[in-house]
Amino acid sequence: MTAPVTAHPVSATVSPQAPAAAGPDPAALLAHARREVLEGGRGLDEAGVLAVLRLPDEYLNEALALAHEVRMRWCGPEVEVEGIISLKTGGCPEDCHFCSQSGKFDSPVRSAWLDVPSLVEAARQTAATGATEFCIVAAVRGPDARLMSQVREGVAAIRAAVEINIACSLGMLTQEQVDELTELGVHRYNHNLETSRSHFPKVVTTHSWEERWETCEMVRAAGMELCCGAILGVGESLEQRAELAAQLAVLEPDEVPLNFLNPRPGTPFGDYPPVEPRDALRAIAAFRLALPRTILRYSGGREITLGDLEAQGMLGGINAVIVGNYLTTLGRPAESDLKMLADLSMPIKSLQATL
């Protein structure tokens, strides 16, 4: 892994994501990326990703267009749609500094459990949007016996009532829990690295990056699809953003959700500025060029970060979206995202295509 680097301090006046002026010739860089990624199917290395993150504004549209070509060639035209629901909200013992579900922060989110009938109804509503994936999420360090029992009951009830793939995001797992989720037929497991290894201690102190990595490796080895992504804008430097993309490439997840910080009141990162829109678009292109065959999903924070530029991200390498609301923040109505996909002539992936 790469050696630790010091994060740039976050400031209200100086963006930590501002591209550097110096670096490789942009035209040569994009020509290299076209040969390596588009034609060869080989993702950019860490240095190449960093160079894309530093591209001047006048080359941004070209980078997005190339990333879209890569997505079309190596992933195809279809877009995967997913809905998520929180089975257990708030009261989490971990201190992820961006998250209002932590019980360690004075945030407005309070602990609550969702019953199984409500879980099934949420799955029905998700399937009605055309989504192929429904993810059950719990705010925990890892599942205890009670949570595993509810997941077991919930998965069985959903499978009996709704035709949709079921994913879970339940924190760090033991090998026994991985095996049980596999036996239950859980299609995909989400466990984000969140940020680079070198920056992680500034974002979370109650568990380590290595613990997250271990769960991801167990999930992959068990045969479940692995969903493992990032949250950008948590004080990381551009170098650390590139480091994370390279670490995800080593892990080879099936899906990478890209979250952008939506600063939550009461959390340590509550006063951090949102990622600048052009920096977010540069990141989308860079992650696509690092991960040419991976599902790259629009996730939390895209609404406040990109606003009217969301369609540009869809045309810059994104090929999956979470529709509806997130865990503690409002997303766009599902109808708005579905209209965006229709306007862009992007077909929604069918359930049969994911089986």
C-alpha positions in Angstrom: 0.0 0.0 0.0 1.1 3.6 -0.4 2.8 5.4 2.4 0.7 7.8 4.4 0.4 11.4 3.2 -0.8 14.4 5.2 -4.2 15.7 4.2 -4.6 19.3 3.2 -6.5 21.2 5.8 -10.1 22.0 5.0 -10.9 25.7 4.7 -14.0 27.6 3.9 -12.0 29.7 1.4 -9.4 27.3 -0.1 -10.9 24.1 -1.6 -8.8 21.0 -0.8 -9.9 19.6 -4.1 -8.6 22.5 -6.3 -6.6 21.0 -9.2 -2.9 21.8 -9.4 -1.6 23.6 -12.4 1.5 21.5 -12.9 1.5 17.9 -14.1 1.5 15.8 -17.3 0.5 17.3 -20.6 -3.3 16.9 -20.5 -3.7 16.0 -24.2 -1.0 13.3 -23.8 -2.6 12.0 -20.6 -6.0 11.6 -22.3 -4.4 9.9 -25.3 -2.6 7.5 -23.0 -5.9 6.8 -21.2 -7.6 6.2 -24.5 -5.0 3.6 -25.4 -4.8 1.9 -22.0 -8.4 2.1 -20.7 -10.7 2.4 -23.7 -8.8 0.2 -26.1 -6.9 -2.1 -23.7 -9.4 -2.3 -20.8 -6.6 -1.6 -18.3 -7.4 0.9 -15.5 -5.2 3.9 -14.9 -2.7 3.5 -12.1 -2.6 5.8 -9.1 -0.4 8.3 -10.9 -2.7 8.4 -13.9 -5.8 8.9 -11.6 -4.1 11.7 -9.9 -3.3 13.4 -13.2 -7.0 13.2 -14.2 -8.0 14.7 -10.9 -5.7 17.6 -11.6 -6.9 18.2 -15.2 -7.5 21.8 -16.1 -11.2 22.8 -16.6 -10.8 23.1 -20.3 -10.1 19.4 -20.6 -12.9 18.2 -18.3 -15.5 17.6 -21.0 -13.0 15.6 -23.0 -12.2 13.5 -19.9 -15.9 12.9 -19.2 -16.5 11.9 -22.8 -13.7 9.4 -22.7 -15.0 8.0 -19.4 -18.4 7.6 -21.0 -16.9 5.7 -24.0 -15.1 3.4 -21.5 -18.3 2.7 -19.6 -20.1 1.9 -22.8 -17.4 -0.3 -24.2 -16.6 -2.3 -21.0 -19.9 -2.2 -19.1 -22.6 -1.6 -21.8 -25.4 1.0 -22.0 -27.7 -0.3 -19.2 -28.0 1.5 -15.9 -28.6 -0.4 -12.7 -31.2 1.0 -10.3 -31.2 0.3 -6.6 -33.2 1.4 -3.5 -32.0 1.2 0.1 -33.8 1.0 3.5 -32.5 1.3 7.0 -33.5 -1.7 9.2 -31.7 -0.2 12.2 -31.2 3.5 12.3 -29.0 5.6 14.6 -27.3 4.7 17.8 -24.2 3.3 16.1 -21.2 2.9 18.4 -18.7 3.9 15.7 -17.4 7.4 15.2 -17.4 7.8 11.4 -17.0 11.6 11.4 -19.3 12.2 8.5 -22.2 10.2 9.8 -25.2 11.4 11.8 -26.1 7.9 12.8 -23.2 7.7 15.3 -24.3 7.6 18.9 -21.2 9.5 19.8 -22.3 12.8 18.2 -25.1 15.2 19.1 -27.1 14.8 15.9 -30.9 14.8 15.4 -30.9 11.1 14.3 -32.3 8.8 17.0 -32.1 5.0 17.3 -35.0 3.1 15.6 -35.8 -0.3 14.2 -38.0 -1.1 11.2 -40.3 -4.1 11.3 -40.4 -6.9 8.7 -43.7 -5.9 7.1 -42.4 -2.4 6.6 -39.2 -3.9 5.1 -41.3 -5.9 2.6 -43.4 -2.9 1.6 -40.2 -0.8 1.0 -38.9 -3.6 -1.2 -42.2 -3.7 -3.2 -42.0 0.1 -3.7 -38.4 -0.2 -4.8 -39.2 -3.0 -7.3 -42.1 -0.8 -8.7 -39.5 1.8 -9.9 -37.8 -0.9 -12.0 -35.0 -1.4 -9.6 -33.1 -4.7 -9.6 -31.5 -4.3 -6.2 -32.9 -3.6 -2.7 -30.3 -3.1 0.1 -31.0 -3.6 3.8 -28.8 -1.3 5.8 -28.1 -1.2 9.6 -26.2 1.3 11.6 -23.9 -1.0 13.6 -20.3 -1.9 14.0 -21.3 -5.4 13.0 -24.5 -7.6 13.4 -25.4 -9.2 16.7 -27.7 -12.2 17.1 -30.8 -9.9 17.1 -29.9 -8.2 13.9 -29.0 -11.4 12.2 -32.3 -12.9 13.2 -34.2 -9.9 11.7 -32.2 -10.0 8.6 -32.9 -13.7 8.2 -36.6 -13.1 8.7 -36.6 -10.0 6.4 -34.7 -11.7 3.6 -37.1 -14.6 3.6 -40.2 -12.4 3.6 -38.9 -10.2 0.8 -38.0 -13.2 -1.3 -41.5 -14.7 -0.8 -43.2 -11.4 -1.8 -41.0 -9.5 -4.3 -38.9 -10.4 -7.3 -35.8 -8.4 -6.6 -32.1 -9.0 -5.7 -31.4 -8.4 -2.0 -28.2 -6.8 -0.8 -27.1 -6.1 2.8 -24.9 -3.5 4.5 -24.5 -4.6 8.1 -21.0 -3.4 9.1 -18.0 -5.7 9.7 -18.7 -9.4 9.6 -17.3 -12.6 11.0 -16.7 -15.6 8.7 -19.8 -17.3 10.1 -21.9 -14.3 9.3 -20.6 -14.1 5.8 -21.4 -17.8 5.3 -24.9 -17.3 6.7 -25.7 -14.3 4.4 -24.4 -16.3 1.4 -26.7 -19.2 2.4 -29.7 -16.8 2.7 -29.1 -15.9 -0.9 -28.0 -12.3 -0.3 -26.9 -11.1 -3.7 -24.4 -8.4 -2.8 -22.8 -7.0 0.3 -21.9 -3.3 0.8 -19.0 -2.3 2.9 -17.3 0.9 1.9 -13.6 1.6 2.5 -14.9 5.3 2.7 -11.5 6.9 2.2 -7.9 6.0 1.5 -5.8 3.9 4.0 -3.5 6.9 4.8 -6.4 9.3 5.5 -8.7 6.8 7.3 -7.5 7.6 10.9 -8.7 11.2 10.4 -12.2 10.0 9.5 -12.8 7.0 11.8 -11.0 6.1 15.1 -13.1 3.3 16.5 -12.1 0.7 13.9 -9.3 0.4 11.3 -9.2 0.5 7.5 -7.7 -3.0 7.7 -10.8 -4.3 9.5 -13.0 -3.0 6.7 -10.7 -4.6 4.1 -10.8 -8.0 5.8 -14.6 -8.0 5.6 -14.5 -7.1 1.9 -12.1 -10.0 1.2 -14.3 -12.5 3.1 -17.3 -11.4 1.1 -15.5 -11.8 -2.2 -14.2 -15.2 -1.2 -17.7 -16.4 -0.3 -19.1 -15.7 -3.8 -21.3 -12.7 -2.9 -20.9 -9.7 -5.1 -18.9 -7.0 -3.3 -20.1 -3.3 -3.2 -17.3 -1.2 -1.9 -17.0 2.6 -2.3 -16.0 6.0 -1.2 -17.2 9.2 0.3 -15.4 12.2 -1.2 -15.0 15.6 0.5 -14.0 14.4 4.0 -10.7 16.3 4.1 -8.7 14.0 1.8 -6.1 15.4 -0.5 -6.2 14.7 -4.3 -3.3 12.3 -3.7 -5.4 10.4 -1.2 -8.3 10.4 -3.5 -6.1 8.8 -6.2 -4.8 6.4 -3.5 -8.3 5.2 -2.7 -9.1 4.6 -6.4 -6.0 2.5 -6.7 -6.8 0.5 -3.6 -10.3 -0.2 -4.9 -8.8 -1.4 -8.1 -6.7 -3.9 -6.1 -9.8 -5.1 -4.2 -11.8 -5.5 -7.5 -15.3 -4.9 -6.2 -18.3 -5.5 -8.5 -19.7 -2.1 -7.6 -18.2 1.2 -6.3 -20.7 3.7 -4.9 -19.5 7.3 -5.1 -20.8 9.4 -2.2 -20.1 13.1 -1.8 -20.1 14.6 1.7 -23.4 16.1 2.6 -22.3 17.9 5.9 -24.5 16.7 8.7 -25.3 19.0 11.8 -23.7 17.7 15.0 -21.0 15.7 13.3 -17.3 16.6 13.3 -17.5 17.2 9.5 -20.7 19.2 9.8 -19.0 22.5 8.8 -17.0 21.0 5.9 -17.8 22.6 2.5 -19.4 20.4 -0.2 -17.2 19.1 -3.0 -17.0 21.6 -5.9 -19.1 20.4 -8.8 -16.2 20.3 -11.3 -14.0 18.5 -8.8 -16.8 15.9 -8.4 -17.0 15.5 -12.2 -13.3 15.1 -12.4 -13.5 12.4 -9.7 -16.3 10.6 -11.6 -14.1 10.5 -14.7 -11.0 9.4 -12.8 -12.7 6.6 -10.9 -14.2 5.3 -14.2 -10.8 5.4 -15.9 -9.4 3.5 -12.9 -12.2 0.9 -12.8 -13.3 0.4 -16.4 -15.4 -2.8 -15.8 -17.0 -1.8 -12.4 -20.5 -0.7 -11.7 -20.0 3.0 -10.7 -23.0 4.1 -8.7 -24.3 7.6 -8.0 -24.9 7.7 -4.2 -25.4 10.1 -1.4 -24.7 13.8 -1.7 -24.8 14.0 -5.5 -27.9 16.3 -5.3 -26.2 19.1 -3.3 -22.8 18.6 -4.9 -23.8 18.5 -8.6 -27.3 19.9 -8.8 -28.2 20.5 -12.4 -24.9 18.9 -13.5 -26.0 15.3 -12.5 -26.6 14.4 -16.1 -23.0 15.3 -16.9 -21.9 12.7 -14.4 -24.2 10.1 -16.0 -22.4 11.0 -19.3 -19.0 10.7 -17.6 -18.9 7.1 -16.5 -21.7 6.5 -14.0 -23.8 3.4 -14.8 -25.9 2.9 -11.6 -28.0 5.1 -9.3 -29.7 4.8 -5.9 -33.2 6.1 -6.3 -35.3 7.7 -3.6 -34.0 8.8 -0.2 -30.8 7.7 1.5 -30.4 6.6 5.1 -30.7 10.0 6.9 -30.8 12.5 4.0 -33.3 13.2 1.2 -32.4 12.1 -2.3 -34.2 12.9 -5.5 -37.7 11.4 -6.1 -37.3 8.1 -8.0 -39.5 9.6 -10.8 -36.9 12.4 -11.4 -34.0 9.9 -11.8 -36.0 7.7 -14.0 -36.9 10.7 -16.2 -33.3 11.7 -16.3 -32.3 8.2 -17.6 -35.1 8.3 -20.2 -34.1 11.8 -21.3 -30.5 10.5 -21.8 -31.8 7.3 -23.6 -30.2 5.1 -21.0 -32.0 1.8 -20.6 -32.6 0.4 -17.1 -31.0 -3.0 -16.5 -33.5 -5.8 -16.2 -33.7 -8.1 -13.3 -33.0 -11.1 -15.5 -29.8 -9.5 -16.7 -28.4 -9.4 -13.1 -29.2 -13.0 -12.3 
